[in-house]
Amino acid sequence: MLRRLLLLQVLASCLWLGHSEVFNDFASCSRFFYEGFTPNKALEPANPAWICQRYNNQYHFATLYDKTRRIPVYSAYIYQPGSSPRPKWWFVEPQLIGNNNLKEMETEQTLLQKGFTMEDIEKNQAVLQDYDNLIGLDAGHLSPSGHQNSYINKAATFTLTNIVPQDSSLNKGAWNIYEFRTMAAESRGCTTTYVITGAVPGNTMAKNRVNIPSHIWSAACCLENTEPVKAWGVIAENDKNDKFPLLTLGQLEAELTKLYGGNQVTLFHSACPR
């Protein structure tokens, strides 16, 4: 009987370990990248997590996350704006806690009720308290809720693994104009627009826990039917509300290459025009 109980415990442990949705690549959510092509290793941090962002039993976008700096490196998604209401709660990622069988993002309160501690939750990711009462900084989305067309899709963007400390004036000013006006104008006529939005790590921390990026950037590749016909990008310094120009994809990749120590950055498949 004892041997049987021990065997059942081992089997249960194996099942517990086998359900994680945080992977070593984006194979399970490659549809958010044109032709499944992901940015190259130049952007990869020392302590990464590849997250297929799952909510309501489906994937909504993909995020490369930096567990040491507690910010996303980038989030990749398909641009599909809509007017559904904006959600009012925030999620964290239970799969960054350790071995467990929770496949989807959850609220902090739900995880606490399931027996996790705040120490468990906050070890490898940001939590709500990290963003409370920040002066001059907002919780800035990389995959914005406004670029999603349903309430469920929008809700999935409200995970702290998709958030960086963003200059408040930039978030409400020039970046907001880009997200809602420029993106709409540039995507007109596109059958599908693939987007990758990221943050360049800075040299300062918020509350000694979360990195404040030096730059925020975004790139897009527009398809007419199945053919890439144009691509563009932008990059903004994350300490002011200065206007920034619309760049070619090649120009943005060159700027990021400089910011990442000269390591060549490639964001999209070669078919996307540079």
C-alpha positions as CSV (number, residue, x, y, z in Angstrom):
1,M,0.0,0.0,0.0
2,L,2.8,2.4,0.9
3,R,4.6,1.7,-2.4
4,R,1.4,2.3,-4.3
5,L,0.9,5.7,-2.5
6,L,4.5,6.7,-3.3
7,L,4.0,5.7,-7.0
8,L,0.8,7.9,-7.2
9,Q,2.8,10.8,-5.7
10,V,5.5,10.5,-8.3
11,L,2.9,10.3,-11.1
12,A,1.1,13.3,-9.7
13,S,4.4,15.2,-9.6
14,C,5.1,14.4,-13.2
15,L,1.7,15.6,-14.3
16,W,2.2,18.8,-12.3
17,L,5.5,19.5,-14.1
18,G,4.1,18.7,-17.5
19,H,1.5,21.4,-18.0
20,S,3.6,24.6,-18.2
21,E,2.8,27.1,-21.0
22,V,6.2,28.9,-20.6
23,F,8.5,27.3,-23.2
24,N,12.0,27.5,-24.6
25,D,10.6,29.0,-27.8
26,F,7.4,30.2,-29.4
27,A,6.5,27.1,-31.3
28,S,3.0,26.9,-29.7
29,C,2.1,30.5,-30.6
30,S,4.2,31.0,-33.7
31,R,1.1,32.4,-35.5
32,F,1.8,35.8,-34.0
33,F,5.0,36.1,-36.0
34,Y,5.0,36.4,-39.8
35,E,6.0,33.0,-41.3
36,G,6.8,32.0,-37.7
37,F,10.0,34.0,-37.8
38,T,10.9,35.4,-34.4
39,P,13.4,38.2,-33.6
40,N,17.0,36.9,-33.4
41,K,19.1,36.3,-30.3
42,A,20.5,39.8,-30.1
43,L,17.5,40.8,-28.0
44,E,17.6,37.7,-25.7
45,P,18.3,38.5,-22.0
46,A,20.4,36.4,-19.7
47,N,17.3,35.1,-17.8
48,P,14.6,34.7,-20.4
49,A,11.1,33.2,-20.5
50,W,9.1,32.6,-23.7
51,I,5.5,33.1,-22.8
52,C,2.6,32.1,-25.0
53,Q,0.1,34.5,-23.4
54,R,-2.9,32.3,-22.6
55,Y,-6.3,33.4,-21.2
56,N,-9.8,31.9,-21.5
57,N,-8.3,28.7,-23.0
58,Q,-6.6,30.4,-26.0
59,Y,-3.4,32.2,-26.9
60,H,-3.7,36.0,-27.6
61,F,-0.1,37.1,-28.2
62,A,3.5,36.1,-27.4
63,T,6.1,37.7,-25.0
64,L,9.8,37.3,-24.5
65,Y,10.2,38.1,-20.8
66,D,13.3,39.1,-18.8
67,K,12.9,37.5,-15.3
68,T,15.8,39.4,-13.8
69,R,14.7,42.9,-14.9
70,R,11.1,41.9,-14.5
71,I,10.0,43.5,-17.8
72,P,9.1,42.1,-21.2
73,V,11.8,42.4,-23.9
74,Y,9.0,42.5,-26.5
75,S,5.4,41.3,-27.2
76,A,4.3,40.1,-30.6
77,Y,0.7,40.2,-31.8
78,I,-1.6,40.7,-34.8
79,Y,-3.1,44.2,-35.1
80,Q,-6.9,43.9,-34.9
81,P,-8.3,47.0,-33.2
82,G,-11.9,47.1,-31.8
83,S,-14.1,49.1,-29.4
84,S,-14.8,46.6,-26.7
85,P,-14.7,47.9,-23.1
86,R,-11.4,48.2,-21.3
87,P,-10.9,45.6,-18.5
88,K,-10.4,46.7,-14.9
89,W,-8.1,44.1,-13.4
90,W,-4.5,42.9,-13.8
91,F,-3.0,39.4,-14.1
92,V,0.4,37.9,-13.3
93,E,1.9,34.7,-14.8
94,P,1.8,31.7,-12.5
95,Q,4.2,29.8,-14.7
96,L,7.0,32.1,-13.7
97,I,6.6,31.0,-10.1
98,G,7.9,27.5,-10.6
99,N,6.5,24.1,-11.3
100,N,2.7,24.1,-11.2
101,N,-0.2,23.1,-13.4
102,L,-1.7,26.5,-14.0
103,K,-1.7,27.1,-17.7
104,E,-3.2,30.6,-17.8
105,M,-2.6,34.1,-16.4
106,E,-4.3,34.7,-13.0
107,T,-4.9,37.6,-10.6
108,E,-2.6,37.9,-7.6
109,Q,-5.6,37.3,-5.3
110,T,-6.5,34.0,-7.1
111,L,-2.9,32.7,-6.7
112,L,-2.9,33.7,-3.0
113,Q,-6.1,31.8,-2.5
114,K,-4.5,28.8,-4.2
115,G,-1.7,28.7,-1.6
116,F,1.0,30.7,-3.3
117,T,2.8,33.5,-1.3
118,M,3.6,37.0,-2.5
119,E,7.3,36.0,-2.2
120,D,6.6,33.1,-4.7
121,I,4.8,35.4,-7.1
122,E,7.2,38.4,-7.1
123,K,10.4,36.5,-7.4
124,N,10.6,36.4,-11.3
125,Q,8.1,39.0,-12.3
126,A,6.5,42.4,-11.5
127,V,3.5,42.6,-9.2
128,L,0.9,45.3,-8.7
129,Q,2.7,46.9,-5.9
130,D,5.7,47.6,-8.1
131,Y,3.5,50.0,-10.1
132,D,1.6,51.7,-7.3
133,N,2.3,55.4,-6.8
134,L,5.1,55.7,-9.3
135,I,5.9,59.3,-10.0
136,G,6.0,60.2,-13.7
137,L,5.7,56.6,-14.9
138,D,2.7,54.6,-16.2
139,A,2.1,50.9,-16.6
140,G,2.7,50.9,-20.3
141,H,1.4,48.1,-22.5
142,L,3.7,46.6,-25.2
143,S,0.7,44.7,-26.7
144,P,-2.0,47.4,-26.2
145,S,-5.6,46.6,-25.4
146,G,-6.7,49.1,-28.0
147,H,-5.1,46.9,-30.7
148,Q,-7.4,44.0,-29.9
149,N,-11.0,43.6,-31.1
150,S,-12.8,41.7,-28.3
151,Y,-13.2,42.0,-24.5
152,I,-11.3,38.7,-24.0
153,N,-8.5,39.7,-26.2
154,K,-8.2,43.0,-24.5
155,A,-8.3,41.4,-21.0
156,A,-5.3,39.2,-21.9
157,T,-3.2,42.3,-22.5
158,F,-3.6,43.3,-18.8
159,T,-0.9,41.0,-17.6
160,L,2.1,42.5,-15.9
161,T,4.4,40.4,-18.1
162,N,3.2,42.7,-20.9
163,I,3.9,46.0,-19.0
164,V,6.9,48.3,-18.6
165,P,7.4,51.5,-16.6
166,Q,6.7,54.1,-19.3
167,D,7.2,57.8,-19.1
168,S,3.7,59.2,-18.3
169,S,3.9,62.1,-20.7
170,L,5.1,59.8,-23.6
171,N,2.4,57.2,-22.8
172,K,-0.4,59.8,-22.9
173,G,1.2,61.9,-25.7
174,A,3.3,61.0,-28.7
175,W,3.2,57.2,-28.1
176,N,-0.6,57.3,-27.8
177,I,-0.8,59.2,-31.1
178,Y,1.3,56.5,-32.7
179,E,-0.7,53.6,-31.3
180,F,-4.1,54.9,-32.3
181,R,-3.7,57.3,-35.2
182,T,-0.5,56.4,-37.0
183,M,-1.0,52.6,-36.8
184,A,-4.6,53.0,-38.1
185,A,-3.4,55.1,-41.0
186,E,-0.4,52.9,-41.9
187,S,-2.4,49.7,-41.6
188,R,-5.2,50.9,-44.0
189,G,-5.5,48.3,-46.8
190,C,-3.5,45.7,-44.9
191,T,-5.1,42.2,-44.8
192,T,-2.9,41.3,-41.8
193,T,-0.5,43.5,-39.8
194,Y,2.0,41.7,-37.6
195,V,3.4,43.8,-34.8
196,I,6.4,43.5,-32.4
197,T,6.7,46.1,-29.7
198,G,9.6,46.1,-27.2
199,A,11.6,48.0,-24.6
200,V,15.4,48.5,-24.4
201,P,16.6,48.0,-20.8
202,G,17.7,51.1,-19.0
203,N,20.1,51.8,-16.2
204,T,17.6,52.6,-13.4
205,M,15.0,50.6,-11.5
206,A,11.6,51.4,-10.1
207,K,11.4,50.5,-6.4
208,N,14.7,48.6,-6.8
209,R,12.8,45.8,-8.6
210,V,11.6,46.7,-12.1
211,N,13.8,48.0,-14.8
212,I,12.9,51.4,-16.4
213,P,13.5,51.1,-20.1
214,S,15.7,53.6,-21.9
215,H,13.6,53.3,-25.1
216,I,10.3,52.0,-26.3
217,W,10.0,50.7,-29.9
218,S,7.6,49.1,-32.2
219,A,7.8,47.5,-35.7
220,A,5.1,46.3,-38.1
221,C,4.9,44.2,-41.3
222,C,1.8,44.7,-43.5
223,L,0.4,42.0,-45.7
224,E,-2.0,42.4,-48.6
225,N,-3.6,38.9,-48.8
226,T,-0.4,36.8,-48.1
227,E,2.2,39.2,-49.6
228,P,4.3,41.5,-47.4
229,V,4.0,44.9,-49.1
230,K,5.4,47.4,-46.5
231,A,6.9,47.6,-43.1
232,W,7.7,50.4,-40.7
233,G,9.0,51.1,-37.2
234,V,9.3,53.8,-34.5
235,I,11.5,54.3,-31.4
236,A,11.2,56.8,-28.6
237,E,13.3,57.8,-25.6
238,N,11.5,56.8,-22.5
239,D,12.1,60.0,-20.5
240,K,10.3,62.7,-22.5
241,N,7.3,63.3,-24.8
242,D,9.3,64.2,-27.9
243,K,7.8,63.5,-31.3
244,F,9.6,60.7,-33.1
245,P,9.7,59.9,-36.9
246,L,8.2,57.0,-38.7
247,L,11.2,54.8,-39.8
248,T,11.7,52.0,-42.2
249,L,12.0,48.6,-40.7
250,G,15.7,48.6,-41.7
251,Q,16.3,51.9,-39.9
252,L,14.7,50.6,-36.7
253,E,16.7,47.4,-36.8
254,A,19.9,49.6,-37.3
255,E,19.0,51.8,-34.3
256,L,18.3,48.7,-32.1
257,T,21.6,47.1,-33.2
258,K,23.4,50.2,-31.8
259,L,21.5,50.1,-28.6
260,Y,22.2,46.4,-28.1
261,G,26.0,46.8,-28.3
262,G,26.4,46.4,-32.0
263,N,24.8,42.9,-32.1
264,Q,22.8,42.8,-35.4
265,V,19.1,42.9,-34.6
266,T,16.6,41.3,-37.0
267,L,12.9,41.6,-36.1
268,F,11.0,40.2,-39.0
269,H,11.3,37.6,-41.8
270,S,13.4,38.9,-44.8
271,A,10.3,39.2,-47.0
272,C,9.1,42.2,-44.9
273,P,10.5,45.2,-46.8
274,R,13.4,47.0,-45.2
